[in-house]
Every structure is written in C-alpha cells, then in structure tokens.
Amino acid sequence: MLKAQSIHKSFGKLHILKGVDLEVNRGEIVTIVGASGAGKSSLLNILGTLDTPDSGQLLIDNVEVSKMNNRNLSAFRNQKIGFIFQFHHLLVEFSAIENVCIPTFIAGVARADAEKRAKELLELLGLSDRINHKPTELSGGEQQRVAVARALINNPALIFADEPSGNLDSVNALELHELFLKLRNDFNQTFVIVTHNEELADLSDRTILMKDGLIVNSL
C-alpha cells in the first residue's frame, strides 16, 4: 500500500530525516514511536503528501506521488488519503454531518450522495443522534469520531493519524483505539499512526521506532 525509499528532509541546516525506508501493507495498522524530535511527524507529513521530501521516492497504492504536480497531488490526496490529528480541526460553524461531507464536496460528489454516506459513517461510529450537532455541542470523544468519519468519507486507501488520542481521556482514547481495530477488521483499512500512547502501539500490527531521523527498529 505504501513504499518510501531513502526519504531525506532538512529544515535549514537541520537534517530531520536521514534516508528513511518504509513499507506498509494493505490492511495493516502501523504505529510510529520515538522521542520528541526523532522525525516522526515530519515523516508522517511526507508520507501523507502534506510535505515534500528533499530526495527519495514515495509510492502509495502503486502510484509514485513524489513525481506528481500540485494539482494532481491535491486530487490524489482527496481521493486516496484520510487524516486524523490530535485536535479534531472541525469547522465550528458546521454540524457534524456537514463537517464529514466536506471532503466529498471538494471531490464533486452530489450533496444527496455525500449526506447518505456521511449518515452511514456517523451511525457506524455511534453518532446517529448527533449528526446535526455542532462541534461545541459534542464531547471530546464525539468530536474525534466525527473527525474519523470525515477521514473515511472518500473511502481512502490510507489513513494517517498524528497523536489521534493525545487530546482524549483514557476512556475515550481506548474507544478510539478499538475503533481503529474495528475499521481495519471490517473494511481492511490501512493506518499509519504517530503516537506516544503505549496502549495504542501495543494494539497495532507493527511498531516502528524512530531515533535521530532514522528507523532503528520495527517489531
């Protein structure tokens, strides 16, 4: 599903990623761990096409995205990739269902079809009675589940998550982690997750340890 080869990234004189090689299989949950400053989020941003490497090759679903122009890359990202962040980044003026629909509107999906899919996802995530609530009317766990539904709405090949449970209490964090497992088991969904949460790392299929801009272990 994903193959990165010799990924390098520098910011000024600071060499952040020093030749990272990584492969992720379809239907796999991979967590990336390591101390702050190890390069985890920088790598995730490049894998998710939010940033570009200085050198190296990146293939997602057999497409070499590292050679795409900005226009094609934006369309590919919208169709193939979902994102979940530590903070939900929901638009406060829109309801839960409207937030979930936004990626489909960008993709040109008809409103009726988008809302039908969004309702299905929100029901799957236990939010059928909250679809018309705005983010400020939802709990932290509910907000993050809306963000998960938004990440899933275009049936992406890959979901990238950066500290997805970092802003949740232990109960909501556990529910979110179990949800990732359910989505993988039910839909063969692929996840790449940066986390400091040991419980989430333990639940994953494989944990990758980064240190000083390199992958030093994969278990």
C-alpha positions as YAML, in Angstrom:
chain: A
units: angstrom
residues:
- id: 1
  name: MET
  ca: [0.00, 0.00, 0.00]
- id: 2
  name: LEU
  ca: [2.85, 2.37, 0.81]
- id: 3
  name: LYS
  ca: [6.54, 2.29, -0.04]
- id: 4
  name: ALA
  ca: [9.01, 5.02, 0.89]
- id: 5
  name: GLN
  ca: [12.64, 4.80, -0.15]
- id: 6
  name: SER
  ca: [15.56, 6.90, 1.05]
- id: 7
  name: ILE
  ca: [13.45, 9.81, 2.31]
- id: 8
  name: HIS
  ca: [15.56, 12.83, 3.28]
- id: 9
  name: LYS
  ca: [14.31, 16.11, 4.71]
- id: 10
  name: SER
  ca: [16.13, 19.13, 6.08]
- id: 11
  name: PHE
  ca: [14.96, 22.42, 7.53]
- id: 12
  name: GLY
  ca: [17.80, 24.86, 7.03]
- id: 13
  name: LYS
  ca: [20.92, 23.21, 8.42]
- id: 14
  name: LEU
  ca: [18.89, 20.74, 10.49]
- id: 15
  name: HIS
  ca: [18.79, 17.30, 8.84]
- id: 16
  name: ILE
  ca: [15.49, 15.85, 10.12]
- id: 17
  name: LEU
  ca: [15.07, 12.66, 8.05]
- id: 18
  name: LYS
  ca: [18.24, 10.87, 7.05]
- id: 19
  name: GLY
  ca: [17.25, 8.26, 4.50]
- id: 20
  name: VAL
  ca: [14.09, 6.58, 5.77]
- id: 21
  name: ASP
  ca: [12.88, 3.35, 4.14]
- id: 22
  name: LEU
  ca: [9.39, 2.07, 4.99]
- id: 23
  name: GLU
  ca: [6.80, -0.31, 3.58]
- id: 24
  name: VAL
  ca: [3.20, -0.68, 4.81]
- id: 25
  name: ASN
  ca: [0.90, -3.48, 3.66]
- id: 26
  name: ARG
  ca: [-2.78, -3.13, 2.86]
- id: 27
  name: GLY
  ca: [-4.93, -3.67, 5.95]
- id: 28
  name: GLU
  ca: [-2.03, -3.10, 8.35]
- id: 29
  name: ILE
  ca: [-2.04, -0.84, 11.41]
- id: 30
  name: VAL
  ca: [1.47, 0.57, 11.84]
- id: 31
  name: THR
  ca: [2.42, 2.85, 14.72]
- id: 32
  name: ILE
  ca: [5.48, 5.09, 14.70]
- id: 33
  name: VAL
  ca: [7.02, 5.85, 18.09]
- id: 34
  name: GLY
  ca: [10.11, 7.64, 19.36]
- id: 35
  name: ALA
  ca: [11.26, 10.57, 21.43]
- id: 36
  name: SER
  ca: [10.28, 14.12, 20.54]
- id: 37
  name: GLY
  ca: [12.48, 15.38, 17.74]
- id: 38
  name: ALA
  ca: [13.04, 11.91, 16.26]
- id: 39
  name: GLY
  ca: [11.34, 12.92, 12.99]
- id: 40
  name: LYS
  ca: [8.01, 11.10, 13.42]
- id: 41
  name: SER
  ca: [5.65, 13.92, 12.46]
- id: 42
  name: SER
  ca: [7.95, 15.12, 9.68]
- id: 43
  name: LEU
  ca: [7.89, 11.62, 8.21]
- id: 44
  name: LEU
  ca: [4.10, 11.36, 8.58]
- id: 45
  name: ASN
  ca: [3.59, 14.68, 6.80]
- id: 46
  name: ILE
  ca: [5.72, 13.47, 3.89]
- id: 47
  name: LEU
  ca: [4.03, 10.07, 3.73]
- id: 48
  name: GLY
  ca: [0.67, 11.84, 3.75]
- id: 49
  name: THR
  ca: [1.80, 14.22, 0.96]
- id: 50
  name: LEU
  ca: [1.34, 17.28, 3.17]
- id: 51
  name: ASP
  ca: [5.04, 17.99, 2.74]
- id: 52
  name: THR
  ca: [7.64, 17.02, 0.15]
- id: 53
  name: PRO
  ca: [10.97, 15.28, 0.77]
- id: 54
  name: ASP
  ca: [14.24, 16.82, -0.36]
- id: 55
  name: SER
  ca: [15.02, 13.49, -2.01]
- id: 56
  name: GLY
  ca: [13.67, 9.96, -2.14]
- id: 57
  name: GLN
  ca: [10.72, 8.11, -3.63]
- id: 58
  name: LEU
  ca: [7.17, 7.66, -2.32]
- id: 59
  name: LEU
  ca: [4.58, 5.27, -3.77]
- id: 60
  name: ILE
  ca: [1.01, 5.00, -2.48]
- id: 61
  name: ASP
  ca: [-1.27, 2.30, -3.88]
- id: 62
  name: ASN
  ca: [1.28, 1.75, -6.68]
- id: 63
  name: VAL
  ca: [1.26, 5.44, -7.67]
- id: 64
  name: GLU
  ca: [4.53, 7.39, -7.48]
- id: 65
  name: VAL
  ca: [3.24, 10.52, -5.79]
- id: 66
  name: SER
  ca: [6.69, 12.06, -5.46]
- id: 67
  name: LYS
  ca: [6.55, 12.94, -9.18]
- id: 68
  name: MET
  ca: [3.06, 14.49, -9.20]
- id: 69
  name: ASN
  ca: [2.42, 18.19, -9.76]
- id: 70
  name: ASN
  ca: [0.48, 20.10, -7.11]
- id: 71
  name: ARG
  ca: [-2.88, 19.92, -8.88]
- id: 72
  name: ASN
  ca: [-2.77, 16.16, -9.41]
- id: 73
  name: LEU
  ca: [-1.37, 15.59, -5.94]
- id: 74
  name: SER
  ca: [-4.23, 17.53, -4.31]
- id: 75
  name: ALA
  ca: [-6.79, 15.43, -6.19]
- id: 76
  name: PHE
  ca: [-4.97, 12.22, -5.27]
- id: 77
  name: ARG
  ca: [-4.80, 13.24, -1.60]
- id: 78
  name: ASN
  ca: [-8.52, 13.97, -1.52]
- id: 79
  name: GLN
  ca: [-9.42, 10.60, -3.05]
- id: 80
  name: LYS
  ca: [-6.83, 8.28, -1.53]
- id: 81
  name: ILE
  ca: [-5.78, 9.65, 1.85]
- id: 82
  name: GLY
  ca: [-7.57, 10.40, 5.12]
- id: 83
  name: PHE
  ca: [-6.14, 12.36, 8.04]
- id: 84
  name: ILE
  ca: [-6.83, 12.31, 11.78]
- id: 85
  name: PHE
  ca: [-4.97, 14.75, 14.02]
- id: 86
  name: GLN
  ca: [-4.62, 15.26, 17.77]
- id: 87
  name: PHE
  ca: [-7.03, 18.18, 17.54]
- id: 88
  name: HIS
  ca: [-10.12, 17.41, 15.51]
- id: 89
  name: HIS
  ca: [-9.97, 20.58, 13.31]
- id: 90
  name: LEU
  ca: [-13.73, 20.52, 12.79]
- id: 91
  name: LEU
  ca: [-15.32, 23.70, 11.45]
- id: 92
  name: VAL
  ca: [-17.28, 25.07, 14.39]
- id: 93
  name: GLU
  ca: [-19.95, 26.77, 12.29]
- id: 94
  name: PHE
  ca: [-20.96, 23.48, 10.63]
- id: 95
  name: SER
  ca: [-22.83, 20.47, 12.02]
- id: 96
  name: ALA
  ca: [-21.26, 17.03, 12.40]
- id: 97
  name: ILE
  ca: [-22.71, 15.77, 9.12]
- id: 98
  name: GLU
  ca: [-21.65, 18.93, 7.27]
- id: 99
  name: ASN
  ca: [-18.09, 18.54, 8.56]
- id: 100
  name: VAL
  ca: [-17.99, 14.92, 7.44]
- id: 101
  name: CYS
  ca: [-19.28, 15.83, 3.96]
- id: 102
  name: ILE
  ca: [-16.65, 18.48, 3.22]
- id: 103
  name: PRO
  ca: [-14.10, 16.15, 1.50]
- id: 104
  name: THR
  ca: [-16.85, 14.76, -0.74]
- id: 105
  name: PHE
  ca: [-17.98, 18.24, -1.74]
- id: 106
  name: ILE
  ca: [-14.38, 19.04, -2.70]
- id: 107
  name: ALA
  ca: [-14.35, 15.85, -4.78]
- id: 108
  name: GLY
  ca: [-17.53, 16.92, -6.59]
- id: 109
  name: VAL
  ca: [-19.90, 14.34, -5.10]
- id: 110
  name: ALA
  ca: [-23.59, 15.24, -5.20]
- id: 111
  name: ARG
  ca: [-24.95, 16.51, -1.88]
- id: 112
  name: ALA
  ca: [-27.56, 13.74, -1.54]
- id: 113
  name: ASP
  ca: [-24.96, 11.02, -2.08]
- id: 114
  name: ALA
  ca: [-22.49, 12.72, 0.27]
- id: 115
  name: GLU
  ca: [-25.03, 13.07, 3.07]
- id: 116
  name: LYS
  ca: [-26.16, 9.45, 2.66]
- id: 117
  name: ARG
  ca: [-22.58, 8.21, 3.06]
- id: 118
  name: ALA
  ca: [-21.92, 10.60, 5.95]
- id: 119
  name: LYS
  ca: [-25.01, 9.38, 7.82]
- id: 120
  name: GLU
  ca: [-23.91, 5.77, 7.36]
- id: 121
  name: LEU
  ca: [-20.48, 6.52, 8.80]
- id: 122
  name: LEU
  ca: [-21.81, 8.55, 11.73]
- id: 123
  name: GLU
  ca: [-24.23, 5.73, 12.56]
- id: 124
  name: LEU
  ca: [-21.37, 3.22, 12.36]
- id: 125
  name: LEU
  ca: [-19.41, 5.34, 14.83]
- id: 126
  name: GLY
  ca: [-22.31, 5.61, 17.26]
- id: 127
  name: LEU
  ca: [-23.24, 9.20, 16.43]
- id: 128
  name: SER
  ca: [-26.62, 8.75, 14.74]
- id: 129
  name: ASP
  ca: [-28.30, 11.04, 17.29]
- id: 130
  name: ARG
  ca: [-25.60, 13.73, 17.00]
- id: 131
  name: ILE
  ca: [-25.43, 14.35, 13.26]
- id: 132
  name: ASN
  ca: [-26.96, 17.83, 13.45]
- id: 133
  name: HIS
  ca: [-24.95, 18.96, 16.48]
- id: 134
  name: LYS
  ca: [-22.13, 21.44, 16.07]
- id: 135
  name: PRO
  ca: [-18.64, 20.63, 17.44]
- id: 136
  name: THR
  ca: [-19.13, 22.79, 20.54]
- id: 137
  name: GLU
  ca: [-22.14, 20.62, 21.43]
- id: 138
  name: LEU
  ca: [-20.12, 17.39, 21.27]
- id: 139
  name: SER
  ca: [-17.78, 15.77, 23.79]
- id: 140
  name: GLY
  ca: [-14.10, 15.37, 23.00]
- id: 141
  name: GLY
  ca: [-14.56, 11.73, 22.09]
- id: 142
  name: GLU
  ca: [-17.53, 12.55, 19.85]
- id: 143
  name: GLN
  ca: [-15.59, 15.31, 18.12]
- id: 144
  name: GLN
  ca: [-12.76, 12.91, 17.34]
- id: 145
  name: ARG
  ca: [-15.18, 10.29, 15.99]
- id: 146
  name: VAL
  ca: [-16.64, 12.92, 13.67]
- id: 147
  name: ALA
  ca: [-13.06, 13.57, 12.51]
- id: 148
  name: VAL
  ca: [-12.66, 9.82, 11.89]
- id: 149
  name: ALA
  ca: [-15.84, 9.79, 9.80]
- id: 150
  name: ARG
  ca: [-14.52, 12.75, 7.81]
- id: 151
  name: ALA
  ca: [-11.27, 10.84, 7.19]
- id: 152
  name: LEU
  ca: [-13.24, 7.83, 5.94]
- id: 153
  name: ILE
  ca: [-15.83, 9.58, 3.76]
- id: 154
  name: ASN
  ca: [-13.98, 9.21, 0.44]
- id: 155
  name: ASN
  ca: [-13.01, 5.56, 1.10]
- id: 156
  name: PRO
  ca: [-9.29, 6.37, 1.26]
- id: 157
  name: ALA
  ca: [-6.60, 3.80, 0.62]
- id: 158
  name: LEU
  ca: [-4.65, 5.03, 3.65]
- id: 159
  name: ILE
  ca: [-5.41, 6.87, 6.86]
- id: 160
  name: PHE
  ca: [-2.65, 8.83, 8.58]
- id: 161
  name: ALA
  ca: [-3.08, 9.81, 12.22]
- id: 162
  name: ASP
  ca: [-0.85, 12.11, 14.29]
- id: 163
  name: GLU
  ca: [-1.36, 11.57, 18.03]
- id: 164
  name: PRO
  ca: [-5.10, 10.89, 17.45]
- id: 165
  name: SER
  ca: [-5.83, 10.13, 21.12]
- id: 166
  name: GLY
  ca: [-3.41, 12.67, 22.58]
- id: 167
  name: ASN
  ca: [-6.21, 15.09, 23.50]
- id: 168
  name: LEU
  ca: [-8.58, 12.46, 24.92]
- id: 169
  name: ASP
  ca: [-9.05, 10.98, 28.39]
- id: 170
  name: SER
  ca: [-8.19, 7.32, 28.91]
- id: 171
  name: VAL
  ca: [-11.74, 6.02, 28.32]
- id: 172
  name: ASN
  ca: [-12.24, 7.91, 25.06]
- id: 173
  name: ALA
  ca: [-8.70, 7.06, 23.97]
- id: 174
  name: LEU
  ca: [-9.39, 3.34, 24.43]
- id: 175
  name: GLU
  ca: [-12.66, 3.62, 22.49]
- id: 176
  name: LEU
  ca: [-10.82, 5.35, 19.63]
- id: 177
  name: HIS
  ca: [-8.10, 2.70, 19.58]
- id: 178
  name: GLU
  ca: [-10.70, -0.08, 19.46]
- id: 179
  name: LEU
  ca: [-12.45, 1.78, 16.64]
- id: 180
  name: PHE
  ca: [-9.26, 1.68, 14.56]
- id: 181
  name: LEU
  ca: [-9.12, -2.08, 15.03]
- id: 182
  name: LYS
  ca: [-12.76, -2.46, 14.04]
- id: 183
  name: LEU
  ca: [-12.27, -0.39, 10.88]
- id: 184
  name: ARG
  ca: [-9.25, -2.47, 9.93]
- id: 185
  name: ASN
  ca: [-11.05, -5.74, 10.61]
- id: 186
  name: ASP
  ca: [-14.33, -4.76, 8.93]
- id: 187
  name: PHE
  ca: [-13.01, -2.80, 5.95]
- id: 188
  name: ASN
  ca: [-9.35, -3.84, 5.63]
- id: 189
  name: GLN
  ca: [-8.48, -0.20, 6.27]
- id: 190
  name: THR
  ca: [-4.78, 0.73, 6.46]
- id: 191
  name: PHE
  ca: [-3.47, 3.04, 9.20]
- id: 192
  name: VAL
  ca: [-0.13, 4.74, 9.83]
- id: 193
  name: ILE
  ca: [-0.21, 6.35, 13.26]
- id: 194
  name: VAL
  ca: [2.31, 8.51, 15.14]
- id: 195
  name: THR
  ca: [1.71, 8.09, 18.85]
- id: 196
  name: HIS
  ca: [3.20, 8.28, 22.33]
- id: 197
  name: ASN
  ca: [0.38, 6.07, 23.63]
- id: 198
  name: GLU
  ca: [1.80, 2.69, 24.60]
- id: 199
  name: GLU
  ca: [-1.61, 1.01, 24.61]
- id: 200
  name: LEU
  ca: [-2.24, 2.06, 21.01]
- id: 201
  name: ALA
  ca: [1.23, 0.90, 19.98]
- id: 202
  name: ASP
  ca: [0.57, -2.47, 21.63]
- id: 203
  name: LEU
  ca: [-2.68, -2.89, 19.67]
- id: 204
  name: SER
  ca: [-1.03, -2.24, 16.30]
- id: 205
  name: ASP
  ca: [0.25, -4.92, 13.94]
- id: 206
  name: ARG
  ca: [3.71, -3.38, 13.86]
- id: 207
  name: THR
  ca: [5.52, -0.67, 15.80]
- id: 208
  name: ILE
  ca: [8.32, 1.32, 14.21]
- id: 209
  name: LEU
  ca: [10.84, 3.07, 16.45]
- id: 210
  name: MET
  ca: [12.47, 6.24, 15.13]
- id: 211
  name: LYS
  ca: [15.61, 7.86, 16.52]
- id: 212
  name: ASP
  ca: [17.56, 10.82, 15.14]
- id: 213
  name: GLY
  ca: [15.77, 10.81, 11.78]
- id: 214
  name: LEU
  ca: [16.05, 7.09, 11.09]
- id: 215
  name: ILE
  ca: [14.02, 3.94, 11.67]
- id: 216
  name: VAL
  ca: [16.06, 1.92, 14.16]
- id: 217
  name: ASN
  ca: [13.62, -0.91, 14.88]
- id: 218
  name: SER
  ca: [10.43, -2.48, 13.54]
- id: 219
  name: LEU
  ca: [8.52, -5.01, 15.67]
...
